Amino acid sequence: MKVVTILGSASSHSNTKKALTVVENKFADLGAEVTQLNPLDLKLNNPATTETEDTKRITQLVRDADVVIMATPEYHGSYSSVIKLIIDNLGYPSALCGKAVGMVGVAASPFGALKALEHLNSITTHLGCHTYPKMVNVASCYKVFDQTGALNDESLRERLEALAEGMLDYASKF
Ligand SMILES: Cc1cc2nc3c(=O)[nH]c(=O)nc-3n(C[C@H](O)[C@H](O)[C@H](O)COP(=O)(O)O)c2cc1C
């Protein structure tokens, strides 16, 4: 199966990236082909202006994907502008239509990224995605990852790895 992951943070010490890496590694262990869309590697223009080569490339990658994972930090009570820029560079109508989509939200708050996940869910519903209901909400992100970036919460690791396992099964239904 082909998996495209969308990283919604451009931070050099991104906690969202740390969480997403756990999911990506599990997909790779399960034999999936994983491609990450990292905002730091992409040249994207504002939506509805000139398409870049990266816009065309990532749109085709998403079209060809069996599974898409969106990972967003919670910024000011919602998803990041970075992930929205990537989503808005996936065509109109969107290449995401009909895709099996899983989500990870990451926040400093002990309540996690519930608002970011809810808002992202409203986009994927609008786009006609098959949104996997078991989103992973990463709370207190500065506590669950240590200084080296290692995850020190085993129950969170289980939830992140279960997302990869569950998504492969979920995507096979469509
Ligand atoms: C612009 C900005 C807005 C933020 N807003 C929130 C917020 O609304 N709720 C929250 O819990 N944390 C908030 N934070 C903290 C982030 O959740 C935290 O820094 C997290 O590590 C972000 O993920 P990242 O490291 O992948 O960018 C905010 C951080 C930034 C930079």
The ligand as an SDF file (V2000), in Angstrom:
LIG
                    3D

 31 33  0  0  0  0  0  0  0  0999 V2000
    1.6400   29.8740   16.7890 C   0  0  0  0  0  0  0  0  0  0  0  0
    1.4580   28.8610   17.8810 C   0  0  0  0  0  0  0  0  0  0  0  0
    0.2130   28.6870   18.4340 C   0  0  0  0  0  0  0  0  0  0  0  0
    0.0060   27.7330   19.4170 C   0  0  0  0  0  0  0  0  0  0  0  0
   -1.2540   27.5260   19.9030 N   0  0  0  0  0  0  0  0  0  0  0  0
   -1.4820   26.5200   20.7680 C   0  0  0  0  0  0  0  0  0  0  0  0
   -2.8000   26.1950   21.1970 C   0  0  0  0  0  0  0  0  0  0  0  0
   -3.7800   26.8130   20.7940 O   0  0  0  0  0  0  0  0  0  0  0  0
   -2.9770   25.1670   22.0690 N   0  0  0  0  0  0  0  0  0  0  0  0
   -1.9030   24.4310   22.5410 C   0  0  0  0  0  0  0  0  0  0  0  0
   -2.1010   23.5010   23.3150 O   0  0  0  0  0  0  0  0  0  0  0  0
   -0.6450   24.7120   22.1470 N   0  0  0  0  0  0  0  0  0  0  0  0
   -0.4070   25.7210   21.2680 C   0  0  0  0  0  0  0  0  0  0  0  0
    0.8620   25.9810   20.8390 N   0  0  0  0  0  0  0  0  0  0  0  0
    1.9460   25.1220   21.3150 C   0  0  0  0  0  0  0  0  0  0  0  0
    2.1230   23.9500   20.3370 C   0  0  0  0  0  0  0  0  0  0  0  0
    1.0580   23.0290   20.4170 O   0  0  0  0  0  0  0  0  0  0  0  0
    3.4490   23.2370   20.6010 C   0  0  0  0  0  0  0  0  0  0  0  0
    4.4910   24.1760   20.4380 O   0  0  0  0  0  0  0  0  0  0  0  0
    3.6810   22.0470   19.6950 C   0  0  0  0  0  0  0  0  0  0  0  0
    4.9900   21.5500   19.9290 O   0  0  0  0  0  0  0  0  0  0  0  0
    3.5250   22.4600   18.2520 C   0  0  0  0  0  0  0  0  0  0  0  0
    3.8680   21.4040   17.3900 O   0  0  0  0  0  0  0  0  0  0  0  0
    5.2090   21.4920   16.5320 P   0  0  0  0  0  0  0  0  0  0  0  0
    6.3430   21.4280   17.5160 O   0  0  0  0  0  0  0  0  0  0  0  0
    5.1480   20.2990   15.6790 O   0  0  0  0  0  0  0  0  0  0  0  0
    5.1710   22.7610   15.7220 O   0  0  0  0  0  0  0  0  0  0  0  0
    1.0900   26.9420   19.8700 C   0  0  0  0  0  0  0  0  0  0  0  0
    2.3640   27.1450   19.3130 C   0  0  0  0  0  0  0  0  0  0  0  0
    2.5380   28.0850   18.3170 C   0  0  0  0  0  0  0  0  0  0  0  0
    3.9160   28.2380   17.7080 C   0  0  0  0  0  0  0  0  0  0  0  0
  1  2  1  0
  2  3  1  0
  2 30  2  0
  3  4  2  0
  4  5  1  0
  4 28  1  0
  5  6  2  0
  6  7  1  0
  6 13  1  0
  7  8  2  0
  7  9  1  0
  9 10  1  0
 10 11  2  0
 10 12  1  0
 12 13  2  0
 13 14  1  0
 14 15  1  0
 14 28  1  0
 15 16  1  0
 16 17  1  0
 16 18  1  0
 18 19  1  0
 18 20  1  0
 20 21  1  0
 20 22  1  0
 22 23  1  0
 23 24  1  0
 24 25  2  0
 24 26  1  0
 24 27  1  0
 28 29  2  0
 29 30  1  0
 30 31  1  0
M  END
$$$$
